[in-house]
Amino acid sequence: MTKTLIALALMAGAAAAQAAPITLFSDNFDGAQTTAAGVTAAWSGITTTGSGGAMVGFSGNFLWNKSMRQASTLTLGGLSGYSNINVAFRLAFVDSWDGTTGSPAPDYFNLSIDGDGVLQLTCNNASGAFCDNGPGTNASAFANVFNSGWAELTRDVAVSRALTGASASITFTAAGAGWQAGDDESWAIDNVVVTGEARTPTGNVPEPGALALVGIALAGLALTRRRAR
């Protein structure tokens, strides 16, 4: 009985360990890019870096895209052992964003993974009356930086997506009919971290009912020991 209980407890512990996220990639654009064993990573498209410690939440270098809707893309390989990924980063709306109601508008920041749009954000630093202050937004994170004097907004962003293959292309870009680019409006990202959950071999993870039995069995063992005393 005791051996059975120990085995069940070990199975439950193994299931919990498998669910722990693994850091697959991180980049703060200061030369500290890291990847997990077996994972490959490459940036392409617009990869210009800037620096501006005056921006709240940014330090050292960061990726700064001032282009006319040209993307910055992070491609990861060696992901066949993972079931999904989570992409987290700090985003800055730089200079004269006009949101969706200003002029010219709309201005959007888009994030897609393998061509599927998973996130669209906007903000009004210049005209307009709408800024996407969603979860993770630092509402007080405004600072006059760079060369225009507009107030920039920084916010933390995180999105998740299931994986179906061994690679993932994560694309960051601007969009919208009102997007003007250059020194008029741009965006920046910093502290990009991609985590993943290991794909579990079929049959190796206890079903919820089995995990419930573990709890019941352990409770029974505790009661038996009390009676034995």
Stockholm file with secondary structure:
# STOCKHOLM 1.0

chainA/1-229         MTKTLIALALMAGAAAAQAAPITLFSDNFDGAQTTAAGVTAAWSGITTTGSGGAMVGFSGNFLWNKSMRQASTLTLGGLSGYSNINVAFRLAFVDSWDGTTGSPAPDYFNLSIDGDGVLQLTCNNASGAFCDNGPGTNASAFANVFNSGWAELTRDVAVSRALTGASASITFTAAGAGWQAGDDESWAIDNVVVTGEARTPTGNVPEPGALALVGIALAGLALTRRRAR
#=GR chainA/1-229 SS CHHHHHHHHHHHHHHHHHHSCEEEEEECSSSCCEECTTCEEEEEECCCEEECTTSTTCCSEEEEECSSSCCEEEEEECCTTEEEEEEEEEEEEEECCBTTTSSSCCCEEEEEETTEEEEEECCBSSSCSCCCCCTTEEEEEEEECTTTCCEEEEEEEEEEEECCSSCEEEEEEEESTTCCCTTTEEEEEEEEEEEEEECCCTTCSCCHHHHHHHHHHHHHHHHHHHHHC
#=GC SS_cons         CHHHHHHHHHHHHHHHHHHSCEEEEEECSSSCCEECTTCEEEEEECCCEEECTTSTTCCSEEEEECSSSCCEEEEEECCTTEEEEEEEEEEEEEECCBTTTSSSCCCEEEEEETTEEEEEECCBSSSCSCCCCCTTEEEEEEEECTTTCCEEEEEEEEEEEECCSSCEEEEEEEESTTCCCTTTEEEEEEEEEEEEEECCCTTCSCCHHHHHHHHHHHHHHHHHHHHHC
//
